[in-house]
Amino acid sequence: MQLFGNCILTRGGNPCYSGPAVNMLRNGNEPGSRRMEKDRNRPSGGSLDALLGIIGRLRSPGGCPWDRKQRKEDLLRYLQDEACEAVDAVRGGDPGEAREELGDLLFQILFLVRLYEEENEFTLEDVLRGISEKMIRRHPHVFGDVRVDSVEEVRENWEAIKAREKKEKTAGFFDGIPRSLPALRRARAVTERASAVGFDWKDKRGVLEKVREELGELEKAVESGSPPAEREEIGDLLFSLVNLSRFLPADGEEALHEATDKFVRRFLRIEKTLKERGKDPRSSTLEEMDALWDQYKKEEGIPRK
């Protein structure tokens, strides 16, 4: 047997679990149960048990009215917000900020698990078992006898195992791509999956032509003054641009973030310059701000488009 944290991997490749962080979850859900007693007595230090204890106390009859009122659906917006803030913190390169935001995200995940547990649907132990088994299953070159010679082979094995799992679940072709993904990420994932079975453009020239076609259709929709048509055509254009990004290659989501960051950076320079003149954007003319924009672009060595 091999030990991986609280997961013990047996010779047969099956994980089993030990440790207070998961064993405590086997207690009952009703008020006065052993689990609630542990919630009250759990340590307050920096441990998983301590955080689980805090969540349990918040959800207990003597806990926080707001936390007790929360439903699973209520937590979704907080889960998304915290995930985005964690991504920003990691990108920002500040370890302290990343630590804080990852903690906030972990709290939302554990809180959501607690709600499922209270309804006897699954426990944290089930979550840990599921992800451990999946990672072991999808890394046969680490936990099994499969040999790989490159990162590409690892990726191919991963996709093949994932496809077998989907077939066993009789899943749809695009199952596993969440609709709640950021739109550009979802479009990229959908087109990549279609490409994997040969449904794709031959080269980037074909995609570029499609982008021009969609732009023309958007122009017609704008001229027609039909909001539903404009909405549909701008969606088609964005989808085509995501397709094009795969062929360049460039990640559309990251490229758009960088473009937005660039716009924010330049506009903040405009705001700073106007402030030095005793003004602000609201009290300035478009011509004045546009002149500053052109100046900053020239300083960056980028010609005005």
Backbone hydrogen bonds in HBPLUS format (Angstrom, degrees):
<---DONOR---> <-ACCEPTOR-->    atom                        ^
c    i                          cat <-CA-CA->   ^        H-A-AA   ^      H-
h    n   atom  resd res      DA  || num        DHA   H-A  angle D-A-AA Bond
n    s   type  num  typ     dist DA aas  dist angle  dist       angle   num
A0002-GLN N   A0009-LEU O   2.94 MM   7  5.09 159.6  1.98 144.2 150.6     1
A0009-LEU N   A0002-GLN O   2.70 MM   7  5.09 156.3  1.76 162.9 165.7     2
A0004-PHE N   A0007-CYS O   2.72 MM   3  5.05 171.4  1.73 168.2 169.3     3
A0007-CYS N   A0004-PHE O   2.89 MM   3  5.05 158.1  1.94 130.4 130.3     4
A0018-SER N   A0006-ASN O   2.99 MM  12  5.27 146.8  2.10 147.4 156.0     5
A0008-ILE N   A0016-CYS O   2.73 MM   8  5.19 167.0  1.74 151.5 156.0     6
A0016-CYS N   A0008-ILE O   2.88 MM   8  5.19 148.5  1.98 136.6 146.7     7
A0010-THR N   A0014-ASN O   3.12 MM   4  5.48 174.8  2.13 138.6 140.1     8
A0013-GLY N   A0010-THR O   2.90 MM   3  5.30 161.9  1.93 115.4 119.9     9
A0022-VAL N   A0019-GLY O   3.31 MM   3  6.05 151.3  2.40 116.6 122.3    10
A0023-ASN N   A0019-GLY O   3.05 MM   4  6.10 169.8  2.06 159.0 161.1    11
A0024-MET N   A0020-PRO O   3.22 MM   4  5.64 163.0  2.25 134.5 137.5    12
A0025-LEU N   A0022-VAL O   3.12 MM   3  5.54 149.9  2.21 109.7 118.1    13
A0026-ARG N   A0023-ASN O   3.18 MM   3  5.82 168.3  2.19 120.4 122.4    14
A0033-SER N   A0030-GLU O   3.05 MM   3  5.60 143.1  2.19 143.8 143.4    15
A0037-GLU N   A0033-SER O   3.11 MM   4  6.43 150.2  2.20 145.8 154.6    16
A0038-LYS N   A0034-ARG O   2.95 MM   4  6.26 149.9  2.04 146.8 154.5    17
A0039-ASP N   A0035-ARG O   2.87 MM   4  6.22 146.9  1.98 144.4 154.7    18
A0040-ARG N   A0036-MET O   3.17 MM   4  6.47 148.0  2.27 142.6 148.8    19
A0041-ASN N   A0037-GLU O   3.16 MM   4  6.40 145.7  2.28 139.9 149.4    20
A0042-ARG N   A0038-LYS O   2.82 MM   4  5.56 122.5  2.15 153.2 161.1    21
A0047-SER N   A0045-GLY O   3.04 MM   2  5.88 126.5  2.33 109.5  94.1    22
A0051-LEU N   A0047-SER O   3.16 MM   4  6.50 159.2  2.20 150.0 154.4    23
A0052-LEU N   A0048-LEU O   2.91 MM   4  6.16 163.3  1.94 156.5 161.4    24
A0053-GLY N   A0049-ASP O   2.85 MM   4  6.03 147.6  1.95 143.7 153.3    25
A0054-ILE N   A0050-ALA O   2.96 MM   4  6.29 147.7  2.07 145.4 153.7    26
A0055-ILE N   A0051-LEU O   3.03 MM   4  6.34 162.3  2.06 151.7 155.5    27
A0056-GLY N   A0052-LEU O   2.89 MM   4  6.10 159.7  1.93 147.2 153.3    28
A0057-ARG N   A0053-GLY O   2.89 MM   4  6.09 153.6  1.96 145.4 152.5    29
A0058-LEU N   A0054-ILE O   2.92 MM   4  6.17 158.2  1.96 150.5 156.4    30
A0059-ARG N   A0055-ILE O   3.03 MM   4  6.27 145.9  2.15 146.1 154.9    31
A0060-SER N   A0057-ARG O   3.21 MM   3  5.07 150.0  2.30  97.8 106.8    32
A0064-CYS N   A0058-LEU O   3.07 MM   6  5.06 136.2  2.27 115.6 126.9    33
A0063-GLY N   A0060-SER O   2.81 MM   3  4.93 159.9  1.85 120.2 121.4    34
A0068-ARG N   A0064-CYS O   2.91 MM   4  6.08 157.3  1.96 157.9 165.1    35
A0069-LYS N   A0065-PRO O   3.10 MM   4  6.17 133.9  2.32 136.8 147.4    36
A0069-LYS N   A0066-TRP O   3.17 MM   3  5.22 133.1  2.41  96.1 108.7    37
A0070-GLN N   A0067-ASP O   3.34 MM   3  5.41 147.8  2.45  99.5 107.9    38
A0074-ASP N   A0071-ARG O   3.01 MM   3  5.18 125.4  2.32  99.5 114.0    39
A0075-LEU N   A0072-LYS O   3.14 MM   3  5.47 137.8  2.32 104.3 115.0    40
A0076-LEU N   A0073-GLU O   3.39 MM   3  5.60 154.2  2.46 103.4 110.3    41
A0079-LEU N   A0075-LEU O   2.84 MM   4  6.07 155.6  1.90 157.8 165.8    42
A0080-GLN N   A0076-LEU O   2.97 MM   4  6.24 161.4  2.01 152.4 156.3    43
A0081-ASP N   A0077-ARG O   2.92 MM   4  6.07 162.1  1.95 144.1 149.7    44
A0082-GLU N   A0078-TYR O   2.87 MM   4  5.98 167.9  1.89 150.9 154.2    45
A0083-ALA N   A0079-LEU O   3.01 MM   4  6.12 151.4  2.09 142.1 150.1    46
A0084-CYS N   A0080-GLN O   3.01 MM   4  6.25 160.2  2.05 151.7 156.4    47
A0085-GLU N   A0081-ASP O   2.94 MM   4  6.22 156.1  1.99 149.4 156.6    48
A0086-ALA N   A0082-GLU O   2.88 MM   4  6.04 147.5  1.98 142.7 151.3    49
A0087-VAL N   A0083-ALA O   3.02 MM   4  6.30 154.2  2.08 145.6 152.2    50
A0088-ASP N   A0084-CYS O   2.99 MM   4  6.30 161.9  2.03 150.0 154.4    51
A0089-ALA N   A0085-GLU O   2.96 MM   4  6.14 154.1  2.03 142.0 149.2    52
A0090-VAL N   A0086-ALA O   2.97 MM   4  6.23 158.6  2.02 151.1 156.0    53
A0091-ARG N   A0087-VAL O   2.96 MM   4  6.18 165.3  1.98 153.1 157.5    54
A0092-GLY N   A0088-ASP O   2.85 MM   4  6.01 143.6  1.98 142.5 153.1    55
A0093-GLY N   A0090-VAL O   3.21 MM   3  5.49 150.0  2.31 104.9 113.1    56
A0098-ALA N   A0094-ASP O   2.95 MM   4  6.20 161.0  1.98 157.8 164.0    57
A0099-ARG N   A0095-PRO O   2.83 MM   4  6.00 160.1  1.86 150.4 155.6    58
A0100-GLU N   A0096-GLY O   3.11 MM   4  6.33 161.2  2.14 145.2 149.5    59
A0101-GLU N   A0097-GLU O   3.00 MM   4  6.22 168.5  2.01 154.0 156.8    60
A0102-LEU N   A0098-ALA O   2.85 MM   4  5.93 159.8  1.90 154.0 159.6    61
A0103-GLY N   A0099-ARG O   3.05 MM   4  6.16 146.7  2.16 140.0 149.0    62
A0104-ASP N   A0100-GLU O   3.00 MM   4  6.37 151.7  2.08 145.8 153.4    63
A0105-LEU N   A0101-GLU O   2.98 MM   4  6.24 156.4  2.03 146.0 152.0    64
A0106-LEU N   A0102-LEU O   2.88 MM   4  6.05 158.9  1.92 145.3 151.4    65
A0107-PHE N   A0103-GLY O   2.93 MM   4  6.15 154.7  2.00 148.3 154.9    66
A0108-GLN N   A0104-ASP O   3.20 MM   4  6.53 156.9  2.26 144.8 149.6    67
A0109-ILE N   A0105-LEU O   3.06 MM   4  6.39 157.9  2.11 151.6 157.6    68
A0110-LEU N   A0106-LEU O   2.94 MM   4  6.16 170.9  1.94 158.6 160.4    69
A0111-PHE N   A0107-PHE O   2.84 MM   4  5.94 152.4  1.92 148.7 157.2    70
A0112-LEU N   A0108-GLN O   2.99 MM   4  6.12 156.6  2.05 143.7 149.6    71
A0113-VAL N   A0109-ILE O   2.95 MM   4  6.25 156.7  2.01 149.1 155.8    72
A0114-ARG N   A0110-LEU O   2.95 MM   4  6.13 151.8  2.03 141.0 148.6    73
A0115-LEU N   A0111-PHE O   3.17 MM   4  6.56 146.9  2.28 144.2 151.8    74
A0116-TYR N   A0112-LEU O   3.19 MM   4  6.58 155.9  2.25 148.7 154.7    75
A0117-GLU N   A0113-VAL O   2.88 MM   4  6.15 154.8  1.94 151.6 159.6    76
A0118-GLU N   A0114-ARG O   2.88 MM   4  6.13 153.5  1.95 149.4 156.0    77
A0119-GLU N   A0116-TYR O   3.19 MM   3  5.32 134.9  2.40  97.5 109.4    78
A0121-GLU N   A0116-TYR O   3.04 MM   5  5.40 171.9  2.05 152.9 151.4    79
A0120-ASN N   A0117-GLU O   2.84 MM   3  4.86 159.4  1.88 111.4 114.0    80
A0126-ASP N   A0123-THR O   3.05 MM   3  5.14 121.0  2.42  95.7 109.8    81
A0127-VAL N   A0123-THR O   3.13 MM   4  6.55 152.7  2.20 145.7 153.0    82
A0128-LEU N   A0124-LEU O   2.89 MM   4  6.18 165.6  1.91 157.8 160.6    83
A0129-ARG N   A0125-GLU O   2.85 MM   4  6.00 158.6  1.90 147.5 153.9    84
A0130-GLY N   A0126-ASP O   2.87 MM   4  5.99 162.9  1.90 147.2 152.1    85
A0131-ILE N   A0127-VAL O   3.06 MM   4  6.31 170.0  2.07 156.8 158.0    86
A0132-SER N   A0128-LEU O   2.98 MM   4  5.98 154.5  2.04 143.6 151.4    87
A0133-GLU N   A0129-ARG O   2.90 MM   4  6.02 166.9  1.91 153.9 157.4    88
A0134-LYS N   A0130-GLY O   3.01 MM   4  6.16 154.4  2.08 142.5 150.1    89
A0135-MET N   A0131-ILE O   2.96 MM   4  6.12 165.0  1.98 147.6 151.0    90
A0136-ILE N   A0132-SER O   2.98 MM   4  6.15 160.6  2.02 151.3 156.8    91
A0137-ARG N   A0133-GLU O   2.87 MM   4  5.95 159.6  1.91 145.8 152.1    92
A0138-ARG N   A0134-LYS O   2.86 MM   4  6.02 149.2  1.96 148.7 157.1    93
A0139-HIS N   A0136-ILE O   3.33 MM   3  5.30 158.6  2.38  99.9 106.1    94
A0142-VAL N   A0139-HIS O   2.93 MM   3  5.44 160.4  1.97 115.7 122.3    95
A0143-PHE N   A0139-HIS O   2.96 MM   4  6.20 171.0  1.97 164.4 165.7    96
A0144-GLY N   A0140-PRO O   2.79 MM   4  4.37 125.9  2.09 115.7 122.1    97
A0154-VAL N   A0150-SER O   3.25 MM   4  6.63 150.9  2.34 141.6 149.4    98
A0155-ARG N   A0151-VAL O   2.99 MM   4  6.35 158.0  2.04 151.9 157.2    99
A0156-GLU N   A0152-GLU O   2.92 MM   4  6.19 159.2  1.96 149.8 155.5   100
A0157-ASN N   A0153-GLU O   2.90 MM   4  6.07 160.2  1.94 149.3 154.3   101
A0158-TRP N   A0154-VAL O   2.93 MM   4  6.13 161.5  1.97 150.1 155.5   102
A0159-GLU N   A0155-ARG O   2.97 MM   4  6.25 164.9  2.00 153.5 156.3   103
A0160-ALA N   A0156-GLU O   2.93 MM   4  6.11 155.7  1.99 146.3 153.5   104
A0161-ILE N   A0157-ASN O   2.88 MM   4  6.08 165.5  1.90 158.2 161.3   105
A0162-LYS N   A0158-TRP O   2.88 MM   4  6.05 160.0  1.92 149.8 156.3   106
A0163-ALA N   A0159-GLU O   2.84 MM   4  6.00 151.3  1.92 143.2 150.9   107
A0164-ARG N   A0160-ALA O   3.02 MM   4  6.33 154.0  2.09 145.8 152.2   108
A0165-GLU N   A0161-ILE O   2.98 MM   4  6.26 157.8  2.03 149.8 155.9   109
A0166-LYS N   A0162-LYS O   2.96 MM   4  6.24 154.1  2.03 146.8 153.9   110
A0167-LYS N   A0163-ALA O   2.93 MM   4  6.17 153.3  2.00 146.6 154.0   111
A0168-GLU N   A0164-ARG O   2.98 MM   4  6.24 154.1  2.05 148.5 154.9   112
A0169-LYS N   A0165-GLU O   3.15 MM   4  6.43 136.4  2.35 137.2 148.6   113
A0169-LYS N   A0166-LYS O   3.06 MM   3  5.04 127.0  2.35  92.9 107.3   114
A0171-ALA N   A0166-LYS O   3.03 MM   5  5.29 169.5  2.04 146.4 149.5   115
A0170-THR N   A0167-LYS O   3.02 MM   3  4.83 157.9  2.07 100.4 107.0   116
A0175-ASP N   A0172-GLY O   3.14 MM   3  5.16 164.0  2.17 106.6 111.3   117
A0177-ILE N   A0174-PHE O   3.28 MM   3  6.05 148.1  2.39 140.0 140.7   118
A0181-LEU N   A0178-PRO O   3.26 MM   3  5.57 165.9  2.29 108.3 110.9   119
A0185-ARG N   A0182-PRO O   2.94 MM   3  5.34 115.7  2.37 110.1 126.1   120
A0186-ARG N   A0182-PRO O   2.92 MM   4  6.18 161.9  1.95 160.7 166.8   121
A0187-ALA N   A0183-ALA O   2.94 MM   4  6.15 162.2  1.97 149.6 154.4   122
A0188-ARG N   A0184-LEU O   3.00 MM   4  6.17 157.3  2.05 144.1 150.4   123
A0189-ALA N   A0185-ARG O   2.91 MM   4  6.18 161.0  1.95 151.6 156.6   124
A0190-VAL N   A0186-ARG O   2.89 MM   4  6.09 161.2  1.92 154.6 159.4   125
A0191-THR N   A0187-ALA O   3.01 MM   4  6.17 167.7  2.02 151.5 154.5   126
A0192-GLU N   A0188-ARG O   2.91 MM   4  6.03 151.7  1.99 148.1 156.4   127
A0193-ARG N   A0189-ALA O   3.05 MM   4  6.20 153.8  2.12 143.3 149.7   128
A0194-ALA N   A0190-VAL O   3.04 MM   4  6.32 158.3  2.09 148.5 154.4   129
A0195-SER N   A0191-THR O   2.88 MM   4  5.98 151.5  1.96 140.5 148.8   130
A0196-ALA N   A0192-GLU O   3.05 MM   4  6.25 139.7  2.22 139.3 149.0   131
A0197-VAL N   A0194-ALA O   3.22 MM   3  5.70 153.6  2.29 108.6 115.7   132
A0199-PHE N   A0194-ALA O   3.06 MM   5  5.27 145.2  2.18 150.8 140.1   133
A0198-GLY N   A0195-SER O   2.90 MM   3  4.96 163.0  1.93 112.3 114.2   134
A0208-LEU N   A0204-LYS O   2.82 MM   4  6.05 157.1  1.87 150.2 156.6   135
A0209-GLU N   A0205-ARG O   3.05 MM   4  6.29 154.8  2.12 145.0 151.0   136
A0210-LYS N   A0206-GLY O   3.09 MM   4  6.36 147.9  2.19 138.0 146.8   137
A0210-LYS N   A0207-VAL O   3.05 MM   3  4.92 114.3  2.49  90.9 107.2   138
A0211-VAL N   A0207-VAL O   2.87 MM   4  6.22 150.3  1.96 150.5 158.8   139
A0212-ARG N   A0208-LEU O   3.01 MM   4  6.37 157.8  2.06 149.4 154.6   140
A0213-GLU N   A0209-GLU O   2.94 MM   4  6.21 153.8  2.01 144.7 152.3   141
A0214-GLU N   A0210-LYS O   2.90 MM   4  6.16 159.4  1.94 152.2 156.9   142
A0215-LEU N   A0211-VAL O   2.90 MM   4  6.11 152.4  1.97 148.6 156.6   143
A0216-GLY N   A0212-ARG O   2.99 MM   4  6.23 155.5  2.06 146.2 152.3   144
A0217-GLU N   A0213-GLU O   3.05 MM   4  6.39 153.0  2.12 145.2 152.5   145
A0218-LEU N   A0214-GLU O   2.90 MM   4  6.15 146.0  2.02 143.1 152.5   146
A0219-GLU N   A0215-LEU O   2.97 MM   4  6.26 154.9  2.03 148.6 155.0   147
A0220-LYS N   A0216-GLY O   3.10 MM   4  6.43 154.4  2.17 145.9 152.2   148
A0221-ALA N   A0217-GLU O   2.99 MM   4  6.22 152.0  2.07 140.9 148.7   149
A0222-VAL N   A0218-LEU O   2.87 MM   4  6.16 156.4  1.93 153.7 159.7   150
A0223-GLU N   A0219-GLU O   3.00 MM   4  6.23 157.0  2.06 145.5 151.8   151
A0224-SER N   A0220-LYS O   2.96 MM   4  6.19 139.9  2.12 141.3 152.2   152
A0225-GLY N   A0222-VAL O   3.14 MM   3  5.26 140.3  2.31  98.7 109.8   153
A0230-GLU N   A0226-SER O   2.91 MM   4  6.17 159.5  1.95 159.0 165.9   154
A0231-ARG N   A0227-PRO O   2.89 MM   4  6.04 161.1  1.93 154.2 158.8   155
A0232-GLU N   A0228-PRO O   3.03 MM   4  6.22 160.5  2.06 144.5 149.6   156
A0233-GLU N   A0229-ALA O   2.94 MM   4  6.08 166.2  1.96 152.2 155.8   157
A0234-ILE N   A0230-GLU O   2.93 MM   4  6.03 157.6  1.99 148.9 154.7   158
A0235-GLY N   A0231-ARG O   3.13 MM   4  6.23 148.7  2.23 139.6 148.1   159
A0236-ASP N   A0232-GLU O   2.98 MM   4  6.31 152.6  2.05 145.2 152.8   160
A0237-LEU N   A0233-GLU O   2.92 MM   4  6.15 154.6  1.98 145.1 151.8   161
A0238-LEU N   A0234-ILE O   3.00 MM   4  6.17 162.0  2.03 144.3 148.8   162
A0239-PHE N   A0235-GLY O   2.94 MM   4  6.13 157.6  1.99 148.6 155.1   163
A0240-SER N   A0236-ASP O   2.98 MM   4  6.20 153.4  2.06 144.0 150.8   164
A0241-LEU N   A0237-LEU O   2.95 MM   4  6.24 150.6  2.04 147.9 156.3   165
A0242-VAL N   A0238-LEU O   2.97 MM   4  6.28 150.5  2.06 148.0 155.7   166
A0243-ASN N   A0239-PHE O   3.03 MM   4  6.35 155.5  2.10 144.3 151.0   167
A0244-LEU N   A0240-SER O   2.89 MM   4  6.22 154.0  1.96 145.4 152.6   168
A0245-SER N   A0241-LEU O   2.92 MM   4  6.18 148.3  2.03 143.1 151.5   169
A0246-ARG N   A0243-ASN O   3.17 MM   3  5.51 137.6  2.36 103.5 114.1   170
A0247-PHE N   A0244-LEU O   2.95 MM   3  5.37 136.9  2.14 109.0 120.7   171
A0250-ALA N   A0245-SER O   2.63 MM   5  4.89 147.3  1.74 152.4 155.6   172
A0255-ALA N   A0251-ASP O   2.81 MM   4  5.99 162.6  1.84 159.7 165.8   173
A0256-LEU N   A0252-GLY O   2.89 MM   4  6.00 155.6  1.95 145.8 151.6   174
A0257-HIS N   A0253-GLU O   3.01 MM   4  6.25 153.2  2.09 143.3 151.1   175
A0258-GLU N   A0254-GLU O   2.90 MM   4  6.16 159.5  1.94 151.2 156.3   176
A0259-ALA N   A0255-ALA O   2.95 MM   4  6.20 153.3  2.02 144.0 151.5   177
A0260-THR N   A0256-LEU O   2.88 MM   4  6.05 157.4  1.93 147.7 153.9   178
A0261-ASP N   A0257-HIS O   2.81 MM   4  6.04 158.3  1.86 150.8 157.3   179
A0262-LYS N   A0258-GLU O   2.94 MM   4  6.12 151.5  2.02 142.0 149.7   180
A0263-PHE N   A0259-ALA O   3.01 MM   4  6.31 155.9  2.07 145.1 151.1   181
A0264-VAL N   A0260-THR O   2.91 MM   4  6.18 166.1  1.93 154.7 158.2   182
A0265-ARG N   A0261-ASP O   2.84 MM   4  6.02 163.2  1.87 150.4 155.3   183
A0266-ARG N   A0262-LYS O   3.03 MM   4  6.24 163.0  2.06 150.2 154.0   184
A0267-PHE N   A0263-PHE O   2.90 MM   4  6.09 161.1  1.94 152.8 158.7   185
A0268-LEU N   A0264-VAL O   2.89 MM   4  6.03 156.2  1.95 151.7 158.0   186
A0269-ARG N   A0265-ARG O   3.18 MM   4  6.44 141.0  2.34 136.4 146.4   187
A0269-ARG N   A0266-ARG O   3.12 MM   3  5.06 123.1  2.46  91.8 106.4   188
A0270-ILE N   A0266-ARG O   3.05 MM   4  6.44 148.8  2.15 144.3 152.7   189
A0271-GLU N   A0267-PHE O   2.88 MM   4  6.23 159.0  1.92 151.0 156.4   190
A0272-LYS N   A0268-LEU O   2.91 MM   4  6.10 155.6  1.97 142.7 149.1   191
A0273-THR N   A0269-ARG O   2.94 MM   4  6.15 162.7  1.97 149.9 154.1   192
A0274-LEU N   A0270-ILE O   2.91 MM   4  6.12 164.3  1.93 155.4 159.8   193
A0275-LYS N   A0271-GLU O   2.94 MM   4  6.11 151.7  2.02 144.7 152.6   194
A0276-GLU N   A0272-LYS O   3.07 MM   4  6.38 148.8  2.17 144.7 152.5   195
A0277-ARG N   A0273-THR O   3.20 MM   4  6.53 127.9  2.49 135.2 148.9   196
A0277-ARG N   A0274-LEU O   2.96 MM   3  4.97 133.8  2.18  95.0 108.8   197
A0279-LYS N   A0274-LEU O   2.77 MM   5  4.98 160.7  1.81 144.3 141.9   198
A0278-GLY N   A0275-LYS O   2.93 MM   3  4.92 159.0  1.98 105.3 110.1   199
A0283-SER N   A0280-ASP O   3.06 MM   3  5.53 133.7  2.28 112.3 124.0   200
A0284-SER N   A0281-PRO O   3.25 MM   3  5.13 163.8  2.28 102.2 106.3   201
A0289-MET N   A0285-THR O   3.13 MM   4  6.47 164.8  2.15 153.5 156.6   202
A0290-ASP N   A0286-LEU O   2.75 MM   4  5.85 156.4  1.81 152.3 160.0   203
A0291-ALA N   A0287-GLU O   2.97 MM   4  6.09 150.0  2.06 142.3 149.2   204
A0292-LEU N   A0288-GLU O   3.25 MM   4  6.54 155.3  2.31 142.4 148.3   205
A0293-TRP N   A0289-MET O   2.92 MM   4  6.19 154.5  1.98 146.9 154.5   206
A0294-ASP N   A0290-ASP O   2.95 MM   4  6.23 161.2  1.99 149.4 153.3   207
A0295-GLN N   A0291-ALA O   3.01 MM   4  6.23 150.8  2.10 141.7 150.2   208
A0296-TYR N   A0292-LEU O   2.94 MM   4  6.25 158.3  1.99 154.3 158.7   209
A0297-LYS N   A0293-TRP O   2.98 MM   4  6.23 157.2  2.03 152.3 158.9   210
A0298-LYS N   A0294-ASP O   2.96 MM   4  6.11 153.7  2.03 144.0 151.3   211
A0299-GLU N   A0295-GLN O   2.97 MM   4  6.26 152.0  2.05 144.6 152.4   212
A0300-GLU N   A0296-TYR O   3.04 MM   4  6.30 140.2  2.20 138.7 148.8   213
A0300-GLU N   A0297-LYS O   3.16 MM   3  5.04 123.9  2.49  90.4 104.7   214
A0302-ILE N   A0297-LYS O   2.93 MM   5  5.31 166.3  1.95 157.1 152.8   215
A0301-GLY N   A0298-LYS O   2.97 MM   3  4.95 151.8  2.05  99.8 108.8   216
